[in-house]
Every structure is written in structure tokens, then in C-alpha cells.
Amino acid sequence: MPIVLFRVDERLIHGQVVVGWGGPLHADRIVVVDDDLAASPWEQELYCLGVPPEIEARFLSVATARGDLPAWKAEHKRTIVLVRDVATAARMAEGGLLAGEEVNLGGIHHAEGRARILSYLHLRPEERGQLDVIAAGGAEVSARDLPASKKVPLKELTPG
């Protein structure tokens, strides 16, 4: 159970993730998968300000993370994987890499072309399609903002 949370959240590392999820899940490590952030040490330092010292924080490109994911599954460290958007989650899932994992949809906020699904979740039609592809690859896709909140399965998020 080394991947304790795979979450899509535009804000990446923030209090809801660190305290709301990281505490109850007893996370040892947070891995942010984002090509731009992986190349920006000063932005990484900013994100690390919100991470307690007992939790390791890493910032990786999608290509590196895809290579490391099987090892994380085999390690004892309880790992939270964060991606900024559905497109990055879809890239991580290519080839069935996320089969057997749960993909949690957290904060995806309003933007042009996005429809409100839940108070914290807005999706474009193409994002809905990408989520269907992730699920078809064997991942369980659902939305839940906090561990104690109601889990909303993908089929309820993408009606019709």
C-alpha cells in the first residue's frame, strides 16, 4: 500500500493535502508530478514551506515519475502522488500504469469551458473523456475533497 493517495489537485501541496489527507494516511512522502515544477527549484522551495519536516517532498517530471512509480508501489514509504490536472493524470496512466490504483479528484476549479460537477470539481468535456480512459486502464476514479467526505464515483461525475 505504498501509494496511499493519487490525487488531481490544481493547488498541489496545500493544507488540505498535507493535514487533511497526509495526517490520516500517515504519509511519509509527497511526490508532485509536474514537468514545469520539476524544472523550477525556487517554486519547489515555496511548495516545501507547507510540508512538515517528517514528510519527504519530491518534484518529478512525468517521464521520471512513470519510471519510479513501480518502485514506489514496492517500497514501505506511504506516498501521496499529486498532479495538477487531468491531462497529467492521463499521461501517468498510459499503458495501464495506474491499474489497481485509486485516482482521487480534488480541487479542479472553474475555468473557461469547464462545467461545475461538484463545489470543488469543474471539468471540460475532454477532461471527462480522459478520466474515462484512465478508468478503462484499470484505475478507480472518484472525487472526494477530504477523507471523511462522500466519495463520488466516476459514473456519477460523467453522466450521459
C-alpha positions as a printed NumPy array, in Angstrom:
array([[  0.   ,   0.   ,   0.   ],
       [  2.805,   2.454,  -0.629],
       [  0.724,   4.776,  -2.828],
       [ -1.819,   5.913,  -0.269],
       [ -3.259,   8.702,  -2.408],
       [ -3.029,   9.622,  -6.084],
       [ -4.722,  12.993,  -6.327],
       [ -5.502,  15.52 ,  -9.038],
       [ -5.494,  18.939,  -7.362],
       [ -4.648,  22.235,  -9.046],
       [ -3.172,  23.622,  -5.835],
       [ -0.8  ,  20.662,  -5.417],
       [  0.707,  20.915,  -1.911],
       [ -1.563,  22.838,   0.452],
       [ -3.166,  22.396,   3.862],
       [ -5.995,  20.142,   2.707],
       [ -3.469,  17.708,   1.257],
       [ -0.829,  17.895,   3.994],
       [ -3.124,  17.969,   7.034],
       [ -6.456,  16.7  ,   5.709],
       [ -5.091,  13.712,   3.793],
       [ -1.475,  13.345,   4.89 ],
       [ -2.268,  13.086,   8.598],
       [ -4.939,  10.382,   8.448],
       [ -2.994,   8.463,   5.799],
       [  0.284,   8.743,   7.742],
       [  2.133,   9.887,   4.64 ],
       [  5.922,   9.595,   4.585],
       [  6.408,  11.207,   1.206],
       [  4.669,  13.6  ,  -1.185],
       [  5.635,  13.371,  -4.833],
       [  4.499,  16.199,  -7.092],
       [  4.458,  15.18 , -10.746],
       [  4.647,  18.276, -12.908],
       [  7.055,  18.926, -15.768],
       [  7.269,  22.695, -15.163],
       [  7.645,  22.45 , -11.402],
       [ 10.266,  19.719, -11.715],
       [ 12.443,  22.258, -13.539],
       [ 11.925,  25.113, -11.081],
       [ 13.883,  24.791,  -7.815],
       [ 12.647,  28.11 ,  -6.427],
       [  8.985,  27.082,  -6.881],
       [  9.765,  23.757,  -5.238],
       [ 11.134,  25.641,  -2.225],
       [  7.872,  27.58 ,  -1.961],
       [  5.788,  24.416,  -2.004],
       [  8.059,  22.814,   0.588],
       [  7.238,  25.584,   3.063],
       [  3.944,  23.79 ,   3.697],
       [  5.45 ,  20.347,   4.207],
       [  6.35 ,  19.219,   7.727],
       [  9.982,  18.042,   8.139],
       [  8.97 ,  14.425,   8.752],
       [  7.459,  14.21 ,   5.256],
       [  9.786,  13.975,   2.263],
       [  8.804,  16.11 ,  -0.738],
       [  9.928,  15.341,  -4.273],
       [  9.18 ,  17.06 ,  -7.584],
       [  9.436,  14.973, -10.721],
       [  8.684,  15.166, -14.404],
       [  6.027,  12.829, -15.777],
       [  8.675,  10.718, -17.518],
       [ 10.722,  10.284, -14.34 ],
       [  7.649,   9.599, -12.213],
       [  6.399,   6.957, -14.651],
       [  9.732,   5.197, -14.304],
       [  9.715,   5.467, -10.494],
       [  6.068,   4.525,  -9.879],
       [  6.58 ,   0.742,  -9.808],
       [  9.323,   1.158,  -7.179],
       [  7.068,   3.35 ,  -5.009],
       [  4.462,   0.599,  -5.061],
       [  7.07 ,  -1.837,  -3.71 ],
       [  8.557,   0.449,  -1.031],
       [  7.44 ,   0.793,   2.558],
       [  7.089,   4.6  ,   2.39 ],
       [  3.469,   5.75 ,   2.324],
       [  3.405,   8.019,  -0.692],
       [  0.989,  10.698,  -1.844],
       [  1.274,  11.456,  -5.562],
       [ -0.068,  14.825,  -6.694],
       [ -0.703,  16.035, -10.219],
       [ -2.06 ,  19.435, -11.22 ],
       [ -4.525,  18.392, -13.904],
       [ -6.392,  15.535, -15.546],
       [ -4.111,  15.6  , -18.596],
       [ -1.092,  14.821, -16.392],
       [ -3.021,  12.038, -14.643],
       [ -3.845,  10.617, -18.076],
       [ -0.163,  10.718, -19.046],
       [  0.716,   8.9  , -15.816],
       [ -1.945,   6.268, -16.539],
       [ -0.809,   5.469, -20.084],
       [ -0.19 ,   1.795, -20.646],
       [ -2.194,   0.827, -17.57 ],
       [  0.441,   2.169, -15.155],
       [ -2.259,   3.204, -12.673],
       [ -4.169,  -0.081, -12.862],
       [ -5.322,  -1.044,  -9.405],
       [ -4.789,   2.466,  -8.03 ],
       [ -7.454,   4.925,  -6.98 ],
       [ -7.311,   8.313,  -8.694],
       [ -8.806,  10.96 ,  -6.422],
       [-10.156,  14.145,  -7.947],
       [ -9.698,  17.032,  -5.561],
       [ -9.643,  20.71 ,  -6.379],
       [-10.156,  21.393, -10.054],
       [-11.616,  24.837, -10.179],
       [-13.734,  26.838, -12.548],
       [-12.168,  27.974, -15.797],
       [-13.465,  28.821, -19.217],
       [-15.061,  25.763, -20.781],
       [-15.349,  23.851, -17.523],
       [-18.718,  22.809, -16.111],
       [-19.38 ,  22.566, -12.389],
       [-19.639,  18.947, -11.275],
       [-19.164,  19.424,  -7.53 ],
       [-18.328,  22.514,  -5.491],
       [-14.612,  21.724,  -5.824],
       [-14.662,  19.98 ,  -9.179],
       [-15.124,  21.517, -12.629],
       [-14.386,  19.615, -15.814],
       [-14.123,  20.225, -19.551],
       [-15.602,  17.619, -21.903],
       [-12.109,  16.495, -22.906],
       [-11.167,  16.024, -19.245],
       [-14.223,  13.816, -18.767],
       [-13.027,  11.739, -21.715],
       [ -9.527,  11.465, -20.244],
       [-10.998,  10.243, -16.949],
       [-12.918,   7.541, -18.812],
       [ -9.651,   6.434, -20.43 ],
       [ -7.905,   6.33 , -17.03 ],
       [-10.732,   4.186, -15.649],
       [-10.65 ,   1.916, -18.702],
       [ -6.975,   1.321, -17.913],
       [ -7.908,  -0.234, -14.589],
       [ -7.809,   2.697, -12.157],
       [-10.715,   3.571,  -9.906],
       [-11.59 ,   7.233, -10.458],
       [-13.62 ,   9.151,  -7.897],
       [-13.926,  12.576,  -6.322],
       [-13.593,  13.378,  -2.643],
       [-12.195,  16.551,  -1.167],
       [-11.33 ,  15.074,   2.259],
       [-11.102,  11.524,   3.627],
       [-14.319,  11.883,   5.645],
       [-16.285,  13.314,   2.7  ],
       [-18.597,  11.317,   0.489],
       [-16.742,   9.51 ,  -2.26 ],
       [-18.357,  10.213,  -5.645],
       [-17.582,   7.555,  -8.267],
       [-16.714,   8.486, -11.849],
       [-20.024,   7.239, -13.234],
       [-21.78 ,   9.901, -11.152],
       [-19.342,  12.569, -12.337],
       [-19.729,  11.955, -16.027],
       [-23.411,  11.234, -16.643],
       [-24.623,  10.537, -20.114]])
